[in-house]
């Protein structure tokens, strides 16, 4: 297995797409074990596509693309601007609030980073923002998106670990708001240091806020409807994605009246097929790689190693957090969740950690890798839009990195912040 892991890391460093790196490494393991039927990797890949619980993933991706073409993003941006325009670093504050609101639409930090940098970045440069700071704001605030329901990462983690997806959705709300506040404080401090003025000279009136809210209300209440639907049993976690698609169509065709049939069947479908293909290919290939890890008893070996370091739940969570952050610098968050949930979750359960609390820390720590070199997909997406160098981006990223680690540390030591809403809603 060691040679397979070395090959996997080598493939990543050569720039090979994550899905191919996982799949080829998995096949290399089977070549080392020729006594096993060669049909097993094909069977494992096919069986992964037939996991009914994962049906929600393509549905949520489809729903997100529908809403992006239904005028949702523009309305949410207007609401965010109305709420924060009077603050220092106004456009940066807009990015933080918009990422929080966009969690119910995209669920992807990479998509959110690219979209917000494209929308807000050019205007930021006109207002005197440094290139690196403009990218850093939009990239780091996109880290909020995956933990605001409905997050695809929650569905994958919950399916593999047999954890309530409804409780995971509810668990992401308070940490998402905490991250938003931490980033807004960081932006305000940086904006004062850089001499960036507010976008408007006064707070928005109650009437202005109510008008902006009324125009975006269908998007704002979407995550709430999802959680209520799961809580009341109206639909199962597998069915919730289908509800999201129907809801998106109703918002696009009836509520906003901006979604056209030609757009739905053209650009929306094209984007959906591309997005589903990239995510599902990683999921399928991870089944092949995962078979080798289980055969070699890697989960048990790593569990023994971690428990040999410490059995203190908080200390172990911090060790795992830093391990995931480092791993996330090289491996896509989705791939990390697929490969490591079955390994790390049993360890967490063994020392008495709540699987929902652990899942939130796991996903947030792994997702940080999208924001950092050398592989960070969100980082490169943002830098490519504005033509910023990685060095410029990293110089401006330190306040956000510190804020993120501070929030995760608080969440580790105060699990009630994560579990309060799930306990209230689901009991």
N, C-alpha and C positions, 0 to 999 in steps of 0.2 A: 504493500500500500504506500510505502514511503516514496517509491519511484513514481507512482501515479500522482501523488501530491506534488512532488517536485515538477513533474511534467505539467500539471495544472497551473502552478505558479509561473512556470516558464511561458506557457501559452498566453497568460494574462499580460506578462511583461512585453511580449512581442506584439501586443495590440490585437490579439485575436478576440472576436466577440465572445462575451461570457458564455452564452449558450453553447457555442462550438467548443470552447475550452472545457466545459463540464462534460459534454457528450464524448469528445475524443478521449479525454482522460478516463472516463468510465469504460469505454471500449478497450483501452489499453489494459485495464485491470482484468477484463475477461480474457484478453490474449495471454495474460500471465497464468490463467486458470483454465487451460484448454480441456480439462476434464468436465467442466460444466457445459451444458448444451448451449450452443451459440444462439439459440432462439430466445434465451432468457432476456437479453437486453431489449429485444424487440417487444417481447411480451410485457416487460416492465414499462416501457414507454407507452404502449397502447393502453395498458391498464390505468395509467395515470390520466390519460385523456378521458376515461370513463368514470372518473371520480365525480359523483353527482354533486357533492358539496362545493366543488370548484366551478360549477355552472354560473355562480353569481359573478365571477370575475369578468368573463366576456360581456355579460349583461351590463355591469357597471361601467365598463369601458365604453360600450355603445351609448349608454345614457349620458356619460360625460361629454362625448362628442356631439350628441344631440343638443345638449344645453349650451355648449360653446357656440353652436350655430343658431341658437335661438335668442340671442340678445342678452343672455344671462350675465356674461362677463362684463359687458359695458354697464349694465345696471348696478352690479355689485361694486364696480370701480367707482361709480358715481356716489354710491352710498358711503364707501370708505373715504372718499375725498371730502364728502360733507362732514363726516364725523371727525376727521383729523386735520383738515386743511389749515387750522389755526395754530397747529403745533410747529415747533422748530423741526426742520427736515421734513416738511409736509409731505412731499412725494414719497419719501422713505416710510413715513408713518402710514401712508396709503397702502404701500406694499405689504406692510405687516398685517393690517386689517384685512386687506384683500385676500391674502393667503389663507387667513382663518376662514373667511367666507367661502373661498374657493374649494375648501376641503370637501364640501358636499357636492362639488361639481366634478373636479378632476381626480382627486385622490392620489395624484402623482406629483412628487416634488420636482422631478425632471421637467415634466410638462409645464408645471406652474412656474418654475424658474425661467424657462425659455419664453413663455407667454408674457410674464410680467416685465422681464427685461426688454422685450420687444415693444411693449406698450408704454412703459414708464421710462425706460433708459434714455431714449433720445431727448425727452423733455427734461430729464434730470441734468443731462450735459448742458442744455441751453441755460438752465438755472444756475450753473456754476459748480455742479457736483463733479468731483474727480472721477475719472473713468473707473478706477478700481473700486472706489466706494459705491458708485452706482450699481456695479455688478454685485458687489458683496451684499448690499442690502437686499436685492431681489433674490439672490441665490440662497442666502441664509434664512430669510423669512419663508422661503418655500418649504423649509423643513417642517413647518407647522402643518402643511397640507396632508401628509400621510396619516396623521393621528387624529384628524377631525373626521368623524364618520361621514360617508362610508369609505374606509381605507382598505385597499386591496391587500395590503400587508396583514391586516387583522384577519381577513378571510383565510389567507394561506396559513397563518400561524394557528388560528382556531381550528381549521380543518385537520392539520397534521397533529396538533397536540390535544385534540378533543376538548377544546375550551369553548365556552359559550361565546359565540360571535356577538350576540346582543350585548353582553356584559363588556366585551372588548370595545365595541362602538361607544358605549356610555363612558368607559374609562378614559377615552381619549379627549373628552371635552375639556375638563379642568386643566390637564397638562397643556393642551393646545392654547388655552387662554393665558396660562402662565408664560408660555414661550412668547406669545404675542406681546404681553406686557414687558417682558425682559428685553425683547428686541426693540420695542418702542423707546424704552429708557436708554438703551445703547445708541439708538439713532439720534435721540435728542441730545445726548452728551457729545457725540461725534459732530453733529450739526452745529452745536454751539462752538466747538473747537475750530471747525472749518468755516465758520461765519455764514452758515446757510440760514436764510430767513424763512419764516412761515409763508405758506402760499396765499393766505388771506389774513387780514388784520383783525378779524373778530371771529368768535365762535358762531357756528351756524345756529340759526333760530330753531325753536321747536317745530315751527311750520316747515322749514327747509328740510329738517331731519325726517319729519313724518312723510313728506312728499317723496324723498329719496327712498325711504323704507317701503312705502306703498308700491313703488315701481319694482322693487326687488324682493317683495315679500315671499313669492313662490319659491325663490331660491334659498332664502334665509330659513324657512321652515322645513325644507327638505330633509335635513338630518334628523330633525325632531320627529317627523312623520315616520322615518325609517325605524327609529328606536321604539316609538309607540306601537308600530305595527308588529315588531318582533315581541315586544312585551305582552301585548294582548293576544298574540297567537294568530293574528290575521294572516300572516305569512311566515314561512320558515326562512332560515338563513339562505337556503338555496333559491327560494322564490323571491327574495327581496330584490335581487337584481332585475328580475322581470318587472316588478313594480316600478323600479327606478326608470326603466325604459318607457313604460306607459306614462309615467308622470312627466318625463321629459318631453314626450310627444304632445301631451296635453298642454304643457306650458308653452312649447314652441308654436303649435298650430292654433291654440285657442286663447290662452292667457296673454301671450306677447304678440302673437300673429306675425312673427318674423321668420319662422322656419318655412322654407319652401320645399315642395316635394322633390324638385330637381336637385336642390342642395342636399336633401336627405339621402337620395339615391346615388348622388355623385360624391361630393367631397366628404360628407359625413361617413358614408360607407367605406370609402377609400381609407380614411384615417383610422376607422375602427378596425378594419381587417389588418392593417399594418401594425397597430398597437397590440391587438390580440395575438398576432403572430409572434411578436417579439417577446411578450410575457409568457405565453403558453409554451413556446419553444424552450425557454429556460426551465419551466416546470417539468416538461416531458424529459428533458435531458438529465435533470436532477434525479429522476427515478432510477436511471441507469447508474449514476455515480453513487447514489445512496445505497444501492444493493451491495456494492463492494464494501462500503463502510460498515454496514450491518454484519456482513459475512466475516469481516476482519475483527469484529467486536470493538470497533473504534469508540462507540458511545460508552461502553463500560470502561474502557481504558481511560478515556478523557474524564469520565465521572470520578474514577478513583484518583486520578491526578489532581483534579480540582479540590476534592474533599481532603486530599493529603496536604494541600496548602493551608486550608482553614475550613472550619465547619460553622464559623460565625456567618449568619445570613447576610448581614450588611457588608462585611468585608468581602464575601464571595461575590456579591452583586457588583461591588466596585471593581473587583478583578475581572469579572465577566464583561462589565461595561467597557473597560479599557481594551480588553481583548477584541471585542466587537468593533470598537472604533478603529483600531489598527487594522483588523481584517477588512472593514468596510472601505478603507483607503485603497484596497486592491480588488475587492470583489463586490459586485452589485448587491444592493440590499436584499432584493428578491431572492437571489441565489443563496445568500447567507441564511435567510429565514428558512428556505427549503432544505438546506443541508444541515443546519445546526439545531433546529427546533427539537428534533427527535433525540439529539444528544444532550442539549443543555436543559430542556424542560424537566426530564426525570431527576436531574441533579437538584434543580430548584425545588421540586416537590419533596425530595428526600430530606432537605434541610428545613422544610416547613414554609417555603415561600408561596404566596398566593399566585396561581398561574396567570391570572389577569394582570396583577401588578408586575410580575416578571415579564410578561409579554409586552407590556407598554415600554418598559425599560429596554428590553431586547430590541424592539422595532426602532425605537428612537435612536439608540446607540448605533445600530447597524446603518440606519439611514444617514447618519452624520457623514459616512464615507462618501456620499454623493456630493458633499460640499467641499471635499478636501482632495489635494493631489495624492497620488499621481493619476488615479483613474476617475476621480469624481465627475460623474456624468452631468450633474446639475451645474457644477463649476464651469465645465467646458461649454455647456449650452449657453450660459450667461456671457462668458468671455467672448464667444464667437459672435454673438449678436452685436456687441459694442466694440469689438476689436481690442479688448483689454488683454494685457499679458497676465500670466499666472502670478508673476511677482507683484504686479500692481494689485491684483485681487487679494493675495495673501496678506499684504501689508495692511489692507483695510479690513481684513476679516477677524483680527484678534479680538476686538470687543464682542463680536457675535459668538466666537468660539468659547470665550470665557463665560458669556451669558448662558450658552447652551449647556456647558458642563455644570454650571452652578444650578440650573433648573433640574437637570437629571439627578444631581447629587441630593437636592432637596426631596425629589420624588422617591429616591431610594430610601432615605431615612424617615420619610413621612408617608407611608403607603396609603394612609387614610385619604390623602389628596387624590389618589388614583381610584380608590375603591368606594369613595363616598357616594357618587352618583350611581354606579352599578348596584350598590346595596339598597339605595333608596328606590330605584326603578324596578329592579328584578328580585330584590329580597335576598 
